[in-house]
């Protein structure tokens, strides 16, 4: 089983999920665990066969791993259920995460959210890696 460094994989997830309007793709070699960053803003040497899904797998985005809005709503449902409709309304427009975090501050729940989010990211990346035949080292 090929090993991937957790910190590098988490950075790759953030890169792919940034949504800055730039195409951002990260591939992981199934054979070596090497990570290749692809973006119009980067000039990294890439293997010629990078598009071969037998040899490389794309790192998914946070939304593909249900780590976006759905995770925030799950957190609210578990931690502050009486505020679910308020938070659901927050996510109906742009800039939701900053308003969500401000809301959590008013409820003294921001640190609890960060812990919940980090644990969820780690679990999702471990599950994804295992499903693709990788082992994560921390």
One Martini backbone bead per residue (centre of mass of N, CA, C, O) as a GRO file, in nm:
protein
  138
    1UNK     BB    1   0.096   0.037   0.024
    2UNK     BB    2   0.068   0.363  -0.032
    3UNK     BB    3   0.216   0.659   0.091
    4UNK     BB    4   0.084   0.954   0.260
    5UNK     BB    5   0.105   1.271   0.357
    6UNK     BB    6  -0.112   1.444   0.542
    7UNK     BB    7  -0.025   1.742   0.510
    8UNK     BB    8  -0.016   1.735   0.198
    9UNK     BB    9  -0.312   1.648   0.158
   10UNK     BB   10  -0.439   1.893   0.299
   11UNK     BB   11  -0.317   2.104   0.108
   12UNK     BB   12  -0.449   1.989  -0.146
   13UNK     BB   13  -0.739   2.028  -0.057
   14UNK     BB   14  -0.722   2.337  -0.028
   15UNK     BB   15  -0.636   2.399  -0.318
   16UNK     BB   16  -0.885   2.269  -0.462
   17UNK     BB   17  -1.100   2.442  -0.271
   18UNK     BB   18  -1.052   2.753  -0.313
   19UNK     BB   19  -1.190   2.895  -0.567
   20UNK     BB   20  -1.014   3.133  -0.740
   21UNK     BB   21  -1.065   3.067  -1.064
   22UNK     BB   22  -0.853   2.846  -1.070
   23UNK     BB   23  -0.718   2.584  -1.186
   24UNK     BB   24  -0.724   2.304  -0.945
   25UNK     BB   25  -0.501   2.029  -0.939
   26UNK     BB   26  -0.449   1.707  -0.777
   27UNK     BB   27  -0.207   1.452  -0.785
   28UNK     BB   28  -0.165   1.096  -0.720
   29UNK     BB   29   0.051   0.847  -0.699
   30UNK     BB   30  -0.005   0.511  -0.681
   31UNK     BB   31   0.302   0.420  -0.656
   32UNK     BB   32   0.450   0.673  -0.467
   33UNK     BB   33   0.274   0.943  -0.358
   34UNK     BB   34   0.310   1.162  -0.535
   35UNK     BB   35   0.266   1.517  -0.574
   36UNK     BB   36   0.062   1.705  -0.816
   37UNK     BB   37   0.050   2.036  -0.928
   38UNK     BB   38  -0.230   2.207  -1.096
   39UNK     BB   39  -0.180   2.523  -1.269
   40UNK     BB   40  -0.171   2.826  -1.433
   41UNK     BB   41   0.032   2.941  -1.188
   42UNK     BB   42   0.207   2.693  -1.250
   43UNK     BB   43   0.556   2.535  -1.316
   44UNK     BB   44   0.529   2.215  -1.322
   45UNK     BB   45   0.660   1.915  -1.361
   46UNK     BB   46   0.502   1.663  -1.556
   47UNK     BB   47   0.386   1.383  -1.626
   48UNK     BB   48   0.273   1.250  -1.923
   49UNK     BB   49   0.059   1.040  -1.752
   50UNK     BB   50  -0.135   1.212  -1.553
   51UNK     BB   51  -0.429   1.116  -1.686
   52UNK     BB   52  -0.391   0.832  -1.564
   53UNK     BB   53  -0.606   0.655  -1.352
   54UNK     BB   54  -0.411   0.410  -1.295
   55UNK     BB   55  -0.167   0.613  -1.177
   56UNK     BB   56  -0.374   0.851  -1.100
   57UNK     BB   57  -0.520   1.070  -0.849
   58UNK     BB   58  -0.761   1.283  -0.758
   59UNK     BB   59  -0.814   1.535  -0.551
   60UNK     BB   60  -1.059   1.626  -0.370
   61UNK     BB   61  -1.293   1.823  -0.257
   62UNK     BB   62  -1.473   1.929   0.004
   63UNK     BB   63  -1.747   1.891  -0.135
   64UNK     BB   64  -1.694   1.591  -0.223
   65UNK     BB   65  -1.659   1.530   0.111
   66UNK     BB   66  -1.862   1.692   0.284
   67UNK     BB   67  -1.693   1.989   0.392
   68UNK     BB   68  -1.901   2.206   0.385
   69UNK     BB   69  -2.207   2.298   0.436
   70UNK     BB   70  -2.291   2.017   0.547
   71UNK     BB   71  -2.100   2.030   0.793
   72UNK     BB   72  -2.215   2.280   0.927
   73UNK     BB   73  -2.504   2.162   0.960
   74UNK     BB   74  -2.421   1.922   1.130
   75UNK     BB   75  -2.306   2.079   1.363
   76UNK     BB   76  -2.563   2.231   1.438
   77UNK     BB   77  -2.745   1.983   1.484
   78UNK     BB   78  -2.557   1.884   1.730
   79UNK     BB   79  -2.494   2.169   1.899
   80UNK     BB   80  -2.734   2.395   1.769
   81UNK     BB   81  -3.042   2.320   1.683
   82UNK     BB   82  -3.199   2.600   1.729
   83UNK     BB   83  -3.002   2.729   1.474
   84UNK     BB   84  -3.048   2.601   1.195
   85UNK     BB   85  -3.213   2.813   1.028
   86UNK     BB   86  -3.008   3.040   1.053
   87UNK     BB   87  -2.772   2.891   0.911
   88UNK     BB   88  -2.915   2.821   0.651
   89UNK     BB   89  -2.947   3.122   0.572
   90UNK     BB   90  -2.648   3.192   0.555
   91UNK     BB   91  -2.606   2.969   0.305
   92UNK     BB   92  -2.773   3.146   0.073
   93UNK     BB   93  -2.502   3.320   0.053
   94UNK     BB   94  -2.246   3.497   0.017
   95UNK     BB   95  -2.014   3.476   0.276
   96UNK     BB   96  -2.090   3.250   0.488
   97UNK     BB   97  -1.838   3.173   0.662
   98UNK     BB   98  -1.801   3.442   0.811
   99UNK     BB   99  -2.087   3.444   0.933
  100UNK     BB  100  -2.068   3.172   1.073
  101UNK     BB  101  -1.829   3.245   1.260
  102UNK     BB  102  -1.967   3.482   1.396
  103UNK     BB  103  -2.197   3.320   1.512
  104UNK     BB  104  -2.020   3.127   1.683
  105UNK     BB  105  -1.904   3.346   1.865
  106UNK     BB  106  -2.184   3.417   2.000
  107UNK     BB  107  -2.183   3.092   2.104
  108UNK     BB  108  -1.904   2.982   2.190
  109UNK     BB  109  -1.820   2.772   1.910
  110UNK     BB  110  -1.560   2.799   1.736
  111UNK     BB  111  -1.361   2.588   1.855
  112UNK     BB  112  -1.549   2.348   1.819
  113UNK     BB  113  -1.560   2.369   1.515
  114UNK     BB  114  -1.258   2.332   1.452
  115UNK     BB  115  -1.246   2.046   1.571
  116UNK     BB  116  -1.467   1.919   1.398
  117UNK     BB  117  -1.344   1.986   1.124
  118UNK     BB  118  -1.070   1.844   1.158
  119UNK     BB  119  -1.185   1.560   1.214
  120UNK     BB  120  -1.343   1.542   0.944
  121UNK     BB  121  -1.107   1.571   0.752
  122UNK     BB  122  -0.942   1.332   0.849
  123UNK     BB  123  -1.156   1.115   0.800
  124UNK     BB  124  -1.202   1.172   0.495
  125UNK     BB  125  -0.907   1.129   0.402
  126UNK     BB  126  -0.878   0.842   0.505
  127UNK     BB  127  -1.111   0.721   0.342
  128UNK     BB  128  -1.014   0.803   0.064
  129UNK     BB  129  -0.737   0.671   0.069
  130UNK     BB  130  -0.833   0.382   0.116
  131UNK     BB  131  -1.017   0.367  -0.143
  132UNK     BB  132  -0.732   0.422  -0.322
  133UNK     BB  133  -0.480   0.263  -0.169
  134UNK     BB  134  -0.394   0.433   0.079
  135UNK     BB  135  -0.159   0.554   0.322
  136UNK     BB  136  -0.146   0.742   0.614
  137UNK     BB  137   0.089   0.975   0.736
  138UNK     BB  138   0.159   1.186   1.028
   0.00000   0.00000   0.00000
